[in-house]
Amino acid sequence: MMKIVINGIHANLRFSAAHMIPEHESCGCIHGHSYIVDVKVEGKRSGTHGFVADFKDVKDIVRRICSEFDHKLLIPLRNPLINFTSTTRTVKFEIAGKKYSIPEEDCCLLDLESSSAEELSRYFAATLFKELSSKYDISSVEVCVNEGIGQGAIYTISR
């Protein structure tokens, strides 16, 4: 097995987004981060060039996700603390009596329970693992989603 590593700050794997963690003492209000995504992919070398995975393929997938999230409000659709009344045209929801109404184009609706760094790292890792496995012999993908420099969450998915 061999592992490739991509440092997000140097490879420009980043996005800026707003989110909230409902009912959290300080993160319950809408706030934002400049996220940086680091990636490790482990697997068998294969193909003409003996790559674990082509760096370009890995970065293309991560950048696609980053661009979907960039400059959006990340909203987890499966959070039991968020009561939605609309998710089209204008996203309308309520959290603990606070009502929000935000244009749909300013939102990124996620099939997740939370928009925490932990959940975002799991989302990136699962997407990368699925897409890379169709082309390469991947055994694991590790993703760290950093909420700025020095703090992040790491998720590893493996077969």
Buried (B, 14 or more C-beta within 10 A) or exposed (E): EEEBEBEBEEBEBBBEBBBBBBEEEEBBEEEBBEBBBBBBBBBEBEEEEEBBBBBEBBBEBBBEBBEEBBEBBBBBEEBEBBEBEEBEEBBBBBBEEEEBEBEEEEBBBBEBBBBBBBBBBBBBBBBBBEBBBEEBBBBBBBBBBBBEEEEBBBBBBEE
